[in-house]
Amino acid sequence: MFNFIFKSLPYLRCVVVSTSTPQKLHFLQHYPLSSSSSTLESIPRTANQNSFTIDYLIKSCGITPEKALAASEYVNLETPDKPDSVLAFFSNHGFTKTQISLLIQRSPQVLSSNPQINFLPKIHFFQSKGVSTEDIAKILTALPGILERSLENHIIPSYNVLNKLLESEEKTFAAIKRYAGLLLHDLHIFMVPNIEALRELGVPESNIVALLTGHPKAIMTSTDRFKEIVEELKKMGFNPQSTKFTLAIKAMRTMGKSTWEKKVEVYKKWGLSEEEILVAFQKQPWCMTPSEDKIMGIMDFFVNTMGWESSIVVKSPWLVLLSLESRIIPRCSVYQILLSKGLLKEKISLTRMLESPESRFLKKYVQKYEEEAPELLELYEEKLNLSK
């Protein structure tokens, strides 16, 4: 039966790997042909998109028909030999089926490459630096463009610049795992001048290292934009020697001026002044990073449902970072039940309830009152389930 199918559908040979290959690929087991045949027929194809390429992307790489159609704009396959060798290469180097599918989806042109020439030297480079097989797969899946860059002209020079700044291979790869794009850019242009600017301001080296390893993308911007952010923060009263200064850089780096102004307007709708908003930002710089919709939703809940003054956000700006559905609403529901039953004999801060770790919250505010309010756990779990 298998021989009949194999002979009848020659393009299915793409899913078979020679027995001499150390690890066989089994994508076909996870992506049945019968389920996609009708979908394939309905996909419109241009002259530049041959059916073999699309079929291969779907059946051998596990990509959906719609995404395979888009990916076929960037690769044109005529036979399964070369792409088969690419899939086998990734499989033999620790990539999972899901990672391979994502990598091909993001960079389908790798299927036309010679993996031994184009990919293996880069994997050997990472291995020589002590990077685990699992981490190599994660880095390359997140940013497969690294596979297409020159090892000698791009990857190694960028790595060397970063390693010189951090003086540690462990910290260097911590930064790369956070943002693999570091290996794709000329760091002498996009990073080094910004770090020098921080040093001139008196930012402690430990804070620069923490920013670079924890939020490297925050430093990867044009010198002009970076200086603009730094100057704005100085005008706001941030001390360059404080850790919140570097956190504020990260927060400001995630948005442009217009986005910042829109979020300020959202807070203003709840009666907060610019001075109060600035105080909140100085306390917790990330209070400006949630979306406008999320800020609006949380403020609406606290003011209109809980009856709080909007100034609560000035006192505890970290509240807008919590999940409304999976943290704020379930815990506030427990608080209201305890309050209505008169069980809060001691003065309990709701903000403290909201910031408590899950195990502590359950022990102190749910399990403690299971005799007086046995419905608490069920109510809490019900609210949690609604958030899923």
C-alpha positions as CSV (number, residue, x, y, z in Angstrom):
1,M,0.0,0.0,0.0
2,F,2.8,2.4,1.0
3,N,4.7,1.7,-2.3
4,F,1.5,2.4,-4.3
5,I,1.1,5.8,-2.6
6,F,4.8,6.6,-3.0
7,K,4.8,5.8,-6.7
8,S,1.5,7.6,-7.4
9,L,2.5,10.8,-5.6
10,P,6.2,11.4,-6.5
11,Y,6.4,14.6,-4.5
12,L,5.8,12.7,-1.3
13,R,9.4,11.5,-1.5
14,C,10.3,14.8,0.3
15,V,9.2,13.2,3.6
16,V,11.5,10.2,3.3
17,V,15.0,10.3,4.5
18,S,17.7,7.8,3.6
19,T,18.3,5.1,6.2
20,S,21.9,6.3,6.3
21,T,20.7,9.6,7.9
22,P,21.2,9.4,11.7
23,Q,17.7,10.7,12.4
24,K,14.6,10.2,10.3
25,L,12.1,12.9,9.8
26,H,8.4,12.0,10.4
27,F,6.5,15.2,9.5
28,L,4.0,13.2,7.6
29,Q,2.8,11.6,10.7
30,H,1.8,15.0,12.1
31,Y,0.4,16.6,9.0
32,P,-1.9,14.1,7.2
33,L,-2.2,14.6,3.4
34,S,-5.9,13.9,3.2
35,S,-6.8,16.8,5.5
36,S,-5.1,19.4,3.2
37,S,-5.8,18.2,-0.3
38,S,-9.1,20.1,-0.7
39,T,-7.5,23.2,0.8
40,L,-4.6,23.0,-1.7
41,E,-6.9,22.9,-4.6
42,S,-8.7,26.1,-3.5
43,I,-5.5,28.2,-3.1
44,P,-4.9,30.6,-6.1
45,R,-1.4,30.3,-7.5
46,T,0.6,32.8,-9.5
47,A,3.1,31.9,-12.2
48,N,5.9,32.3,-9.7
49,Q,4.4,29.8,-7.3
50,N,4.7,26.2,-8.4
51,S,2.6,23.6,-6.8
52,F,5.5,21.5,-5.8
53,T,6.9,24.3,-3.6
54,I,3.6,24.8,-1.8
55,D,2.9,21.1,-1.4
56,Y,6.4,20.6,0.1
57,L,6.0,23.5,2.5
58,I,2.7,22.0,3.8
59,K,3.4,18.3,3.8
60,S,7.1,18.2,4.7
61,C,7.5,21.4,6.8
62,G,4.1,21.4,8.6
63,I,3.2,24.9,7.4
64,T,-0.4,25.9,7.0
65,P,-1.7,26.3,3.4
66,E,-2.1,30.0,3.7
67,K,1.3,30.6,5.1
68,A,2.8,28.2,2.6
69,L,1.4,30.3,-0.1
70,A,3.0,33.4,1.3
71,A,6.3,31.6,1.9
72,S,6.4,30.3,-1.7
73,E,7.0,33.9,-2.8
74,Y,10.5,33.6,-1.4
75,V,11.6,30.1,-2.5
76,N,11.1,28.0,-5.6
77,L,11.7,24.3,-5.2
78,E,11.9,21.9,-8.1
79,T,13.1,18.7,-6.5
80,P,13.1,17.5,-2.9
81,D,16.8,16.7,-2.7
82,K,18.1,20.0,-1.4
83,P,15.2,20.9,1.0
84,D,15.3,17.3,2.3
85,S,18.9,17.8,3.3
86,V,18.0,21.0,5.0
87,L,15.3,19.4,7.1
88,A,17.5,16.5,8.0
89,F,20.3,18.9,9.0
90,F,18.1,20.8,11.4
91,S,16.6,17.6,12.8
92,N,20.0,16.1,13.4
93,H,21.2,19.2,15.2
94,G,18.5,19.2,17.9
95,F,15.7,21.3,16.3
96,T,12.2,20.1,17.1
97,K,9.5,19.6,14.4
98,T,7.8,22.8,15.7
99,Q,11.0,24.8,15.6
100,I,11.8,23.6,12.1
101,S,8.3,24.6,10.9
102,L,8.7,28.0,12.4
103,L,12.2,28.5,11.0
104,I,11.1,27.6,7.5
105,Q,8.0,29.7,7.8
106,R,10.1,32.7,8.8
107,S,12.9,32.1,6.3
108,P,11.7,29.7,3.6
109,Q,14.8,30.5,1.4
110,V,17.0,28.4,3.7
111,L,15.5,25.4,1.9
112,S,17.6,26.3,-1.1
113,S,20.8,26.4,0.9
114,N,23.6,23.9,1.3
115,P,23.5,23.3,5.1
116,Q,27.0,21.9,5.4
117,I,28.5,25.0,3.8
118,N,26.0,27.7,5.0
119,F,24.8,26.6,8.4
120,L,27.3,24.1,9.9
121,P,30.1,26.7,10.5
122,K,27.7,28.9,12.4
123,I,26.5,26.1,14.6
124,H,30.1,25.1,15.3
125,F,30.9,28.7,16.2
126,F,28.1,28.8,18.8
127,Q,29.2,25.4,20.1
128,S,32.7,26.6,20.5
129,K,31.4,29.3,22.8
130,G,29.7,26.8,25.1
131,V,26.1,27.4,23.8
132,S,23.9,24.4,24.3
133,T,22.2,22.6,21.4
134,E,18.8,23.6,22.8
135,D,19.8,27.3,23.0
136,I,21.3,27.2,19.5
137,A,18.0,25.9,18.2
138,K,16.1,28.6,20.1
139,I,18.3,31.4,18.8
140,L,18.2,30.4,15.2
141,T,14.4,29.7,15.3
142,A,13.8,33.1,16.7
143,L,15.9,34.8,14.1
144,P,16.9,32.5,11.2
145,G,18.3,35.5,9.3
146,I,21.5,34.7,11.2
147,L,21.9,31.6,9.0
148,E,22.1,33.9,6.0
149,R,24.7,36.3,7.3
150,S,28.4,36.0,6.9
151,L,30.1,34.3,9.8
152,E,33.3,36.2,9.3
153,N,31.9,39.6,8.2
154,H,28.9,39.9,10.5
155,I,28.4,37.3,13.3
156,I,32.0,37.1,14.7
157,P,32.7,40.9,14.6
158,S,29.3,41.6,16.3
159,Y,30.0,38.9,18.9
160,N,33.5,40.3,19.6
161,V,32.2,43.8,20.1
162,L,29.5,42.5,22.5
163,N,31.9,40.3,24.4
164,K,34.4,43.1,24.8
165,L,31.7,45.3,26.3
166,L,30.4,42.6,28.7
167,E,33.7,40.9,29.4
168,S,31.9,37.5,29.8
169,E,30.8,34.9,27.3
170,E,28.0,33.9,29.6
171,K,26.7,37.5,29.7
172,T,27.3,37.9,26.0
173,F,25.0,35.0,25.1
174,A,22.5,36.1,27.7
175,A,22.2,39.2,25.7
176,I,22.0,37.3,22.4
177,K,19.3,35.0,23.7
178,R,17.3,38.1,24.7
179,Y,17.7,39.7,21.3
180,A,19.5,37.7,18.6
181,G,19.4,40.7,16.3
182,L,22.6,41.8,18.0
183,L,24.4,39.5,15.6
184,L,22.9,41.1,12.5
185,H,23.9,44.7,13.0
186,D,27.1,46.7,13.1
187,L,27.3,47.4,16.8
188,H,29.9,50.1,16.3
189,I,27.1,52.1,14.8
190,F,24.0,51.0,16.7
191,M,25.3,50.3,20.2
192,V,28.8,51.5,21.1
193,P,28.0,55.2,20.8
194,N,25.0,54.8,23.0
195,I,26.9,53.0,25.7
196,E,29.6,55.7,25.6
197,A,26.8,58.3,26.1
198,L,25.6,56.4,29.2
199,R,29.1,56.3,30.6
200,E,29.6,60.0,30.1
201,L,26.4,60.6,32.1
202,G,27.8,58.6,35.0
203,V,25.6,55.6,34.6
204,P,27.2,52.8,36.7
205,E,28.8,50.1,34.7
206,S,26.7,47.5,36.5
207,N,23.5,49.2,35.4
208,I,24.8,49.3,31.8
209,V,25.6,45.6,31.9
210,A,22.2,44.9,33.4
211,L,20.5,46.9,30.6
212,L,22.6,45.3,27.9
213,T,22.0,41.7,29.1
214,G,18.4,42.1,30.2
215,H,17.1,44.6,27.5
216,P,19.7,44.8,24.8
217,K,17.1,46.1,22.2
218,A,16.7,49.3,24.3
219,I,20.3,50.3,23.3
220,M,20.0,49.3,19.7
221,T,18.7,52.5,18.1
222,S,20.1,55.5,16.3
223,T,22.4,57.8,18.3
224,D,20.1,60.7,17.7
225,R,17.0,58.9,19.1
226,F,18.9,57.5,22.0
227,K,20.3,61.0,23.0
228,E,16.7,62.3,22.6
229,I,15.4,59.7,25.1
230,V,18.2,60.4,27.6
231,E,17.6,64.1,27.5
232,E,13.9,63.7,28.0
233,L,14.5,61.5,31.1
234,K,17.0,64.0,32.5
235,K,14.3,66.7,32.2
236,M,11.8,64.5,34.0
237,G,14.2,64.4,36.9
238,F,15.6,60.9,36.6
239,N,19.0,60.4,38.2
240,P,21.4,58.7,35.7
241,Q,23.0,56.8,38.6
242,S,19.8,55.1,39.6
243,T,18.6,51.8,38.3
244,K,15.3,53.3,37.3
245,F,17.1,55.5,34.8
246,T,18.0,52.5,32.7
247,L,14.5,51.0,33.2
248,A,13.0,54.3,31.9
249,I,15.3,54.1,28.8
250,K,13.9,50.6,28.1
251,A,10.3,51.9,28.6
252,M,10.8,55.0,26.4
253,R,12.5,52.9,23.7
254,T,9.4,50.8,23.2
255,M,7.3,53.7,21.9
256,G,7.5,56.9,19.9
257,K,6.4,60.4,21.0
258,S,2.9,60.1,19.6
259,T,2.3,56.8,21.5
260,W,3.6,58.3,24.7
261,E,1.3,61.3,24.3
262,K,-1.7,59.0,23.7
263,K,-1.0,57.0,26.9
264,V,-0.7,60.3,28.8
265,E,-4.1,61.3,27.5
266,V,-5.6,58.0,28.7
267,Y,-4.4,58.6,32.2
268,K,-5.7,62.2,32.0
269,K,-9.2,61.0,31.2
270,W,-9.2,59.6,34.7
271,G,-8.4,62.9,36.3
272,L,-4.7,62.5,36.7
273,S,-2.5,65.5,36.0
274,E,0.7,65.5,34.0
275,E,2.6,65.9,37.3
276,E,0.9,62.8,38.8
277,I,1.6,60.8,35.7
278,L,5.3,61.8,35.9
279,V,5.4,60.8,39.5
280,A,3.9,57.4,38.6
281,F,6.4,57.0,35.8
282,Q,9.3,57.8,38.1
283,K,8.2,55.2,40.6
284,Q,7.6,52.5,38.0
285,P,8.8,53.4,34.4
286,W,7.0,50.4,32.9
287,C,3.6,51.8,33.9
288,M,3.7,53.5,30.4
289,T,4.4,50.3,28.5
290,P,0.9,48.6,28.5
291,S,-1.4,49.3,25.6
292,E,-3.9,52.2,25.8
293,D,-6.7,49.7,26.0
294,K,-5.2,47.8,28.9
295,I,-4.6,51.0,30.8
296,M,-8.1,52.1,30.2
297,G,-9.6,48.8,31.2
298,I,-7.6,48.6,34.5
299,M,-8.4,52.2,35.4
300,D,-12.1,51.6,34.7
301,F,-12.2,48.6,36.9
302,F,-10.5,50.2,39.9
303,V,-12.5,53.5,39.7
304,N,-15.9,52.2,38.6
305,T,-16.0,48.7,40.0
306,M,-13.9,49.0,43.1
307,G,-14.7,52.6,43.8
308,W,-11.1,53.7,44.2
309,E,-9.7,57.1,43.5
310,S,-7.7,57.2,40.3
311,S,-4.7,58.5,42.3
312,I,-4.2,54.9,43.4
313,V,-2.1,54.5,40.2
314,V,0.2,57.3,41.4
315,K,0.7,55.5,44.7
316,S,1.1,52.0,43.1
317,P,1.8,52.3,39.4
318,W,2.8,48.7,39.1
319,L,-0.9,47.8,39.2
320,V,-1.3,48.5,35.5
321,L,1.2,45.8,34.8
322,L,-1.0,43.1,36.3
323,S,-3.4,41.0,34.2
324,L,-6.9,42.3,34.7
325,E,-8.5,39.0,33.9
326,S,-6.2,36.5,35.6
327,R,-5.0,38.6,38.6
328,I,-7.0,41.7,39.4
329,I,-10.6,40.5,38.9
330,P,-10.3,37.1,40.6
331,R,-8.5,38.6,43.7
332,C,-10.7,41.6,44.0
333,S,-13.7,39.2,44.0
334,V,-12.2,37.3,46.9
335,Y,-11.6,40.7,48.7
336,Q,-15.2,41.8,48.2
337,I,-16.6,38.5,49.6
338,L,-14.3,38.7,52.7
339,L,-15.3,42.4,53.2
340,S,-19.0,41.7,52.8
341,K,-18.8,38.9,55.4
342,G,-16.9,41.0,57.9
343,L,-14.0,38.7,57.9
344,L,-11.3,41.3,57.4
345,K,-10.9,42.0,61.1
346,E,-7.5,43.4,60.6
347,K,-6.7,46.2,58.2
348,I,-5.7,44.4,54.9
349,S,-4.4,46.3,52.0
350,L,-5.9,45.2,48.7
351,T,-2.8,46.3,46.9
352,R,-0.9,43.8,49.1
353,M,-3.3,41.1,48.2
354,L,-2.8,41.9,44.5
355,E,1.0,41.7,44.7
356,S,1.2,38.5,46.7
357,P,2.6,35.4,45.1
358,E,-0.1,32.8,44.2
359,S,0.7,30.4,47.0
360,R,0.8,33.1,49.6
361,F,-2.5,34.6,48.4
362,L,-4.3,31.2,48.5
363,K,-2.9,30.4,52.0
364,K,-3.6,33.9,53.6
365,Y,-6.8,35.0,51.9
366,V,-8.6,31.8,50.7
367,Q,-7.6,28.7,52.7
368,K,-7.6,30.7,55.9
369,Y,-11.3,31.4,55.6
370,E,-12.5,28.1,54.1
371,E,-14.8,27.5,57.1
372,E,-16.4,30.9,57.2
373,A,-16.5,31.3,53.4
374,P,-16.3,27.9,51.8
375,E,-17.3,29.4,48.4
376,L,-14.2,31.4,48.1
377,L,-12.0,28.8,46.4
378,E,-14.7,27.9,43.9
379,L,-15.4,31.6,43.2
380,Y,-11.7,32.3,42.7
381,E,-11.1,29.3,40.4
382,E,-14.2,30.3,38.4
383,K,-12.9,33.8,37.8
384,L,-9.5,32.3,36.8
385,N,-11.1,30.0,34.4
386,L,-13.0,32.8,32.7
387,S,-9.6,34.4,32.0
388,K,-8.4,31.4,30.0
